Amino acid sequence: METRAYLGGCLCGNIRFKATGTPGNPHTCSCENCQRHSGAQTLCWVEFPRDVVEWTGEGGMPAVYRSSDYSSRSFCPKCGSTLGAVDDEPVIALVTGSFDEQDVEELRPLSHSFEDVHPSWWKIPAAS
């Protein structure tokens, strides 16, 4: 069986990545760090073991900002695009909006972290 490669990168193309294998823990998060990092009410994430993520663009590895006791947020130093988080554990979490191919079932979030802190208006009402 062929190992799937997931490609993506930042808005300007300076930072590019290739992640191989199966993404883990596909979820959304509405914590304050995610909101501040992205400027959005929530972010969609998937995780890969650090050793299967290659930084392939001209810019190499993204810039990082230490955001917690266990993780650093990653971003492009040229265009500022949010790319994900580099955890102290051997995990790299990538935001799904940075992937080249968006309509991939493995990227679909299966849970929502910090759902209790998103604004009450965040959920779109069902059509009547």
PyMOL commands that place a pseudoatom at each C-alpha (Angstrom):
pseudoatom trace, name=CA, resn=MET, resi=1, chain=A, elem=C, hetatm=0, pos=[0.000, 0.000, 0.000]
pseudoatom trace, name=CA, resn=GLU, resi=2, chain=A, elem=C, hetatm=0, pos=[1.326, 3.407, -0.989]
pseudoatom trace, name=CA, resn=THR, resi=3, chain=A, elem=C, hetatm=0, pos=[1.879, 5.985, 1.763]
pseudoatom trace, name=CA, resn=ARG, resi=4, chain=A, elem=C, hetatm=0, pos=[-0.092, 9.153, 1.161]
pseudoatom trace, name=CA, resn=ALA, resi=5, chain=A, elem=C, hetatm=0, pos=[1.674, 12.512, 1.087]
pseudoatom trace, name=CA, resn=TYR, resi=6, chain=A, elem=C, hetatm=0, pos=[-0.112, 15.663, 2.206]
pseudoatom trace, name=CA, resn=LEU, resi=7, chain=A, elem=C, hetatm=0, pos=[1.291, 18.894, 0.781]
pseudoatom trace, name=CA, resn=GLY, resi=8, chain=A, elem=C, hetatm=0, pos=[0.710, 22.450, 1.910]
pseudoatom trace, name=CA, resn=GLY, resi=9, chain=A, elem=C, hetatm=0, pos=[2.203, 25.747, 2.907]
pseudoatom trace, name=CA, resn=CYS, resi=10, chain=A, elem=C, hetatm=0, pos=[1.776, 29.402, 3.621]
pseudoatom trace, name=CA, resn=LEU, resi=11, chain=A, elem=C, hetatm=0, pos=[0.119, 32.153, 1.607]
pseudoatom trace, name=CA, resn=CYS, resi=12, chain=A, elem=C, hetatm=0, pos=[3.316, 33.422, -0.065]
pseudoatom trace, name=CA, resn=GLY, resi=13, chain=A, elem=C, hetatm=0, pos=[4.833, 29.957, -0.685]
pseudoatom trace, name=CA, resn=ASN, resi=14, chain=A, elem=C, hetatm=0, pos=[7.991, 30.613, 1.359]
pseudoatom trace, name=CA, resn=ILE, resi=15, chain=A, elem=C, hetatm=0, pos=[7.148, 27.813, 3.811]
pseudoatom trace, name=CA, resn=ARG, resi=16, chain=A, elem=C, hetatm=0, pos=[6.022, 24.494, 2.320]
pseudoatom trace, name=CA, resn=PHE, resi=17, chain=A, elem=C, hetatm=0, pos=[5.554, 21.113, 3.923]
pseudoatom trace, name=CA, resn=LYS, resi=18, chain=A, elem=C, hetatm=0, pos=[5.101, 17.481, 3.031]
pseudoatom trace, name=CA, resn=ALA, resi=19, chain=A, elem=C, hetatm=0, pos=[3.554, 15.190, 5.650]
pseudoatom trace, name=CA, resn=THR, resi=20, chain=A, elem=C, hetatm=0, pos=[3.322, 11.470, 4.983]
pseudoatom trace, name=CA, resn=GLY, resi=21, chain=A, elem=C, hetatm=0, pos=[1.190, 8.797, 6.551]
pseudoatom trace, name=CA, resn=THR, resi=22, chain=A, elem=C, hetatm=0, pos=[-2.170, 9.174, 8.239]
pseudoatom trace, name=CA, resn=PRO, resi=23, chain=A, elem=C, hetatm=0, pos=[-3.134, 12.388, 10.042]
pseudoatom trace, name=CA, resn=GLY, resi=24, chain=A, elem=C, hetatm=0, pos=[-4.151, 11.914, 13.657]
pseudoatom trace, name=CA, resn=ASN, resi=25, chain=A, elem=C, hetatm=0, pos=[-6.494, 13.715, 16.037]
pseudoatom trace, name=CA, resn=PRO, resi=26, chain=A, elem=C, hetatm=0, pos=[-8.442, 15.747, 13.447]
pseudoatom trace, name=CA, resn=HIS, resi=27, chain=A, elem=C, hetatm=0, pos=[-10.242, 18.370, 15.531]
pseudoatom trace, name=CA, resn=THR, resi=28, chain=A, elem=C, hetatm=0, pos=[-11.264, 21.972, 15.845]
pseudoatom trace, name=CA, resn=CYS, resi=29, chain=A, elem=C, hetatm=0, pos=[-10.186, 24.180, 18.723]
pseudoatom trace, name=CA, resn=SER, resi=30, chain=A, elem=C, hetatm=0, pos=[-11.591, 27.432, 20.062]
pseudoatom trace, name=CA, resn=CYS, resi=31, chain=A, elem=C, hetatm=0, pos=[-9.083, 28.073, 22.873]
pseudoatom trace, name=CA, resn=GLU, resi=32, chain=A, elem=C, hetatm=0, pos=[-7.769, 31.600, 23.299]
pseudoatom trace, name=CA, resn=ASN, resi=33, chain=A, elem=C, hetatm=0, pos=[-4.344, 30.637, 21.878]
pseudoatom trace, name=CA, resn=CYS, resi=34, chain=A, elem=C, hetatm=0, pos=[-5.951, 29.342, 18.679]
pseudoatom trace, name=CA, resn=GLN, resi=35, chain=A, elem=C, hetatm=0, pos=[-8.149, 32.423, 18.409]
pseudoatom trace, name=CA, resn=ARG, resi=36, chain=A, elem=C, hetatm=0, pos=[-5.240, 34.829, 18.875]
pseudoatom trace, name=CA, resn=HIS, resi=37, chain=A, elem=C, hetatm=0, pos=[-2.888, 32.828, 16.640]
pseudoatom trace, name=CA, resn=SER, resi=38, chain=A, elem=C, hetatm=0, pos=[-5.336, 32.754, 13.738]
pseudoatom trace, name=CA, resn=GLY, resi=39, chain=A, elem=C, hetatm=0, pos=[-7.639, 35.725, 14.217]
pseudoatom trace, name=CA, resn=ALA, resi=40, chain=A, elem=C, hetatm=0, pos=[-10.537, 33.272, 13.823]
pseudoatom trace, name=CA, resn=GLN, resi=41, chain=A, elem=C, hetatm=0, pos=[-13.029, 31.841, 16.311]
pseudoatom trace, name=CA, resn=THR, resi=42, chain=A, elem=C, hetatm=0, pos=[-11.722, 28.334, 15.762]
pseudoatom trace, name=CA, resn=LEU, resi=43, chain=A, elem=C, hetatm=0, pos=[-8.981, 26.446, 13.976]
pseudoatom trace, name=CA, resn=CYS, resi=44, chain=A, elem=C, hetatm=0, pos=[-9.042, 22.999, 12.360]
pseudoatom trace, name=CA, resn=TRP, resi=45, chain=A, elem=C, hetatm=0, pos=[-6.034, 20.799, 13.157]
pseudoatom trace, name=CA, resn=VAL, resi=46, chain=A, elem=C, hetatm=0, pos=[-4.479, 17.430, 12.366]
pseudoatom trace, name=CA, resn=GLU, resi=47, chain=A, elem=C, hetatm=0, pos=[-1.373, 15.939, 13.911]
pseudoatom trace, name=CA, resn=PHE, resi=48, chain=A, elem=C, hetatm=0, pos=[1.569, 14.043, 12.463]
pseudoatom trace, name=CA, resn=PRO, resi=49, chain=A, elem=C, hetatm=0, pos=[4.648, 12.529, 14.086]
pseudoatom trace, name=CA, resn=ARG, resi=50, chain=A, elem=C, hetatm=0, pos=[7.482, 15.051, 13.764]
pseudoatom trace, name=CA, resn=ASP, resi=51, chain=A, elem=C, hetatm=0, pos=[9.623, 12.625, 11.779]
pseudoatom trace, name=CA, resn=VAL, resi=52, chain=A, elem=C, hetatm=0, pos=[7.131, 12.417, 8.871]
pseudoatom trace, name=CA, resn=VAL, resi=53, chain=A, elem=C, hetatm=0, pos=[6.862, 16.189, 8.336]
pseudoatom trace, name=CA, resn=GLU, resi=54, chain=A, elem=C, hetatm=0, pos=[9.391, 17.739, 5.952]
pseudoatom trace, name=CA, resn=TRP, resi=55, chain=A, elem=C, hetatm=0, pos=[9.733, 21.496, 5.508]
pseudoatom trace, name=CA, resn=THR, resi=56, chain=A, elem=C, hetatm=0, pos=[10.310, 21.664, 1.759]
pseudoatom trace, name=CA, resn=GLY, resi=57, chain=A, elem=C, hetatm=0, pos=[9.992, 25.348, 0.876]
pseudoatom trace, name=CA, resn=GLU, resi=58, chain=A, elem=C, hetatm=0, pos=[12.712, 27.914, 0.328]
pseudoatom trace, name=CA, resn=GLY, resi=59, chain=A, elem=C, hetatm=0, pos=[12.084, 29.299, 3.830]
pseudoatom trace, name=CA, resn=GLY, resi=60, chain=A, elem=C, hetatm=0, pos=[12.788, 25.981, 5.560]
pseudoatom trace, name=CA, resn=MET, resi=61, chain=A, elem=C, hetatm=0, pos=[11.113, 25.448, 8.910]
pseudoatom trace, name=CA, resn=PRO, resi=62, chain=A, elem=C, hetatm=0, pos=[8.560, 28.095, 9.923]
pseudoatom trace, name=CA, resn=ALA, resi=63, chain=A, elem=C, hetatm=0, pos=[9.213, 30.660, 12.633]
pseudoatom trace, name=CA, resn=VAL, resi=64, chain=A, elem=C, hetatm=0, pos=[7.854, 29.711, 16.052]
pseudoatom trace, name=CA, resn=TYR, resi=65, chain=A, elem=C, hetatm=0, pos=[6.450, 31.529, 19.061]
pseudoatom trace, name=CA, resn=ARG, resi=66, chain=A, elem=C, hetatm=0, pos=[6.422, 29.763, 22.454]
pseudoatom trace, name=CA, resn=SER, resi=67, chain=A, elem=C, hetatm=0, pos=[2.694, 29.800, 23.299]
pseudoatom trace, name=CA, resn=SER, resi=68, chain=A, elem=C, hetatm=0, pos=[2.486, 27.382, 26.233]
pseudoatom trace, name=CA, resn=ASP, resi=69, chain=A, elem=C, hetatm=0, pos=[4.513, 25.116, 28.503]
pseudoatom trace, name=CA, resn=TYR, resi=70, chain=A, elem=C, hetatm=0, pos=[4.408, 22.329, 25.908]
pseudoatom trace, name=CA, resn=SER, resi=71, chain=A, elem=C, hetatm=0, pos=[4.077, 23.914, 22.473]
pseudoatom trace, name=CA, resn=SER, resi=72, chain=A, elem=C, hetatm=0, pos=[5.160, 26.631, 20.042]
pseudoatom trace, name=CA, resn=ARG, resi=73, chain=A, elem=C, hetatm=0, pos=[2.923, 28.124, 17.352]
pseudoatom trace, name=CA, resn=SER, resi=74, chain=A, elem=C, hetatm=0, pos=[4.398, 28.144, 13.860]
pseudoatom trace, name=CA, resn=PHE, resi=75, chain=A, elem=C, hetatm=0, pos=[4.006, 30.761, 11.144]
pseudoatom trace, name=CA, resn=CYS, resi=76, chain=A, elem=C, hetatm=0, pos=[5.664, 32.119, 8.029]
pseudoatom trace, name=CA, resn=PRO, resi=77, chain=A, elem=C, hetatm=0, pos=[8.071, 34.957, 8.878]
pseudoatom trace, name=CA, resn=LYS, resi=78, chain=A, elem=C, hetatm=0, pos=[7.419, 36.585, 5.465]
pseudoatom trace, name=CA, resn=CYS, resi=79, chain=A, elem=C, hetatm=0, pos=[3.618, 36.598, 5.129]
pseudoatom trace, name=CA, resn=GLY, resi=80, chain=A, elem=C, hetatm=0, pos=[2.559, 35.730, 8.691]
pseudoatom trace, name=CA, resn=SER, resi=81, chain=A, elem=C, hetatm=0, pos=[0.413, 32.750, 7.715]
pseudoatom trace, name=CA, resn=THR, resi=82, chain=A, elem=C, hetatm=0, pos=[-0.583, 30.441, 10.538]
pseudoatom trace, name=CA, resn=LEU, resi=83, chain=A, elem=C, hetatm=0, pos=[0.794, 26.949, 9.871]
pseudoatom trace, name=CA, resn=GLY, resi=84, chain=A, elem=C, hetatm=0, pos=[0.310, 25.053, 13.103]
pseudoatom trace, name=CA, resn=ALA, resi=85, chain=A, elem=C, hetatm=0, pos=[2.145, 24.104, 16.254]
pseudoatom trace, name=CA, resn=VAL, resi=86, chain=A, elem=C, hetatm=0, pos=[5.377, 22.317, 17.018]
pseudoatom trace, name=CA, resn=ASP, resi=87, chain=A, elem=C, hetatm=0, pos=[4.848, 20.452, 20.275]
pseudoatom trace, name=CA, resn=ASP, resi=88, chain=A, elem=C, hetatm=0, pos=[7.567, 19.391, 22.691]
pseudoatom trace, name=CA, resn=GLU, resi=89, chain=A, elem=C, hetatm=0, pos=[6.305, 15.840, 22.239]
pseudoatom trace, name=CA, resn=PRO, resi=90, chain=A, elem=C, hetatm=0, pos=[7.331, 14.455, 18.876]
pseudoatom trace, name=CA, resn=VAL, resi=91, chain=A, elem=C, hetatm=0, pos=[4.215, 15.917, 17.240]
pseudoatom trace, name=CA, resn=ILE, resi=92, chain=A, elem=C, hetatm=0, pos=[3.603, 18.620, 14.671]
pseudoatom trace, name=CA, resn=ALA, resi=93, chain=A, elem=C, hetatm=0, pos=[0.034, 19.849, 14.447]
pseudoatom trace, name=CA, resn=LEU, resi=94, chain=A, elem=C, hetatm=0, pos=[-0.867, 21.475, 11.141]
pseudoatom trace, name=CA, resn=VAL, resi=95, chain=A, elem=C, hetatm=0, pos=[-3.864, 23.691, 10.472]
pseudoatom trace, name=CA, resn=THR, resi=96, chain=A, elem=C, hetatm=0, pos=[-5.977, 22.147, 7.757]
pseudoatom trace, name=CA, resn=GLY, resi=97, chain=A, elem=C, hetatm=0, pos=[-6.429, 25.454, 5.947]
pseudoatom trace, name=CA, resn=SER, resi=98, chain=A, elem=C, hetatm=0, pos=[-2.746, 25.295, 4.984]
pseudoatom trace, name=CA, resn=PHE, resi=99, chain=A, elem=C, hetatm=0, pos=[-3.121, 22.048, 3.001]
pseudoatom trace, name=CA, resn=ASP, resi=100, chain=A, elem=C, hetatm=0, pos=[-3.141, 22.231, -0.810]
pseudoatom trace, name=CA, resn=GLU, resi=101, chain=A, elem=C, hetatm=0, pos=[-5.954, 19.702, -1.073]
pseudoatom trace, name=CA, resn=GLN, resi=102, chain=A, elem=C, hetatm=0, pos=[-8.834, 20.645, 1.232]
pseudoatom trace, name=CA, resn=ASP, resi=103, chain=A, elem=C, hetatm=0, pos=[-11.565, 18.124, 0.441]
pseudoatom trace, name=CA, resn=VAL, resi=104, chain=A, elem=C, hetatm=0, pos=[-9.902, 15.136, 2.097]
pseudoatom trace, name=CA, resn=GLU, resi=105, chain=A, elem=C, hetatm=0, pos=[-11.886, 12.954, 4.497]
pseudoatom trace, name=CA, resn=GLU, resi=106, chain=A, elem=C, hetatm=0, pos=[-8.883, 12.397, 6.796]
pseudoatom trace, name=CA, resn=LEU, resi=107, chain=A, elem=C, hetatm=0, pos=[-8.764, 16.151, 7.495]
pseudoatom trace, name=CA, resn=ARG, resi=108, chain=A, elem=C, hetatm=0, pos=[-12.406, 16.337, 8.620]
pseudoatom trace, name=CA, resn=PRO, resi=109, chain=A, elem=C, hetatm=0, pos=[-12.577, 17.264, 12.326]
pseudoatom trace, name=CA, resn=LEU, resi=110, chain=A, elem=C, hetatm=0, pos=[-14.082, 14.620, 14.600]
pseudoatom trace, name=CA, resn=SER, resi=111, chain=A, elem=C, hetatm=0, pos=[-14.120, 16.635, 17.833]
pseudoatom trace, name=CA, resn=HIS, resi=112, chain=A, elem=C, hetatm=0, pos=[-14.052, 20.226, 19.111]
pseudoatom trace, name=CA, resn=SER, resi=113, chain=A, elem=C, hetatm=0, pos=[-11.692, 21.330, 21.884]
pseudoatom trace, name=CA, resn=PHE, resi=114, chain=A, elem=C, hetatm=0, pos=[-12.664, 24.302, 24.054]
pseudoatom trace, name=CA, resn=GLU, resi=115, chain=A, elem=C, hetatm=0, pos=[-16.134, 24.451, 22.527]
pseudoatom trace, name=CA, resn=ASP, resi=116, chain=A, elem=C, hetatm=0, pos=[-17.302, 26.110, 25.768]
pseudoatom trace, name=CA, resn=VAL, resi=117, chain=A, elem=C, hetatm=0, pos=[-15.274, 29.282, 25.100]
pseudoatom trace, name=CA, resn=HIS, resi=118, chain=A, elem=C, hetatm=0, pos=[-16.321, 30.140, 21.567]
pseudoatom trace, name=CA, resn=PRO, resi=119, chain=A, elem=C, hetatm=0, pos=[-18.842, 32.996, 21.247]
pseudoatom trace, name=CA, resn=SER, resi=120, chain=A, elem=C, hetatm=0, pos=[-22.512, 32.065, 21.495]
pseudoatom trace, name=CA, resn=TRP, resi=121, chain=A, elem=C, hetatm=0, pos=[-23.084, 33.292, 17.925]
pseudoatom trace, name=CA, resn=TRP, resi=122, chain=A, elem=C, hetatm=0, pos=[-20.412, 30.918, 16.521]
pseudoatom trace, name=CA, resn=LYS, resi=123, chain=A, elem=C, hetatm=0, pos=[-22.848, 28.169, 15.511]
pseudoatom trace, name=CA, resn=ILE, resi=124, chain=A, elem=C, hetatm=0, pos=[-24.829, 28.904, 12.391]
pseudoatom trace, name=CA, resn=PRO, resi=125, chain=A, elem=C, hetatm=0, pos=[-28.541, 28.205, 12.944]
pseudoatom trace, name=CA, resn=ALA, resi=126, chain=A, elem=C, hetatm=0, pos=[-30.098, 25.425, 10.888]
pseudoatom trace, name=CA, resn=ALA, resi=127, chain=A, elem=C, hetatm=0, pos=[-32.041, 26.585, 7.848]
pseudoatom trace, name=CA, resn=SER, resi=128, chain=A, elem=C, hetatm=0, pos=[-35.788, 26.653, 8.375]
for i in range(1, 128): cmd.bond("trace and resi %d" % i, "trace and resi %d" % (i + 1))
show_as sticks, trace
zoom trace
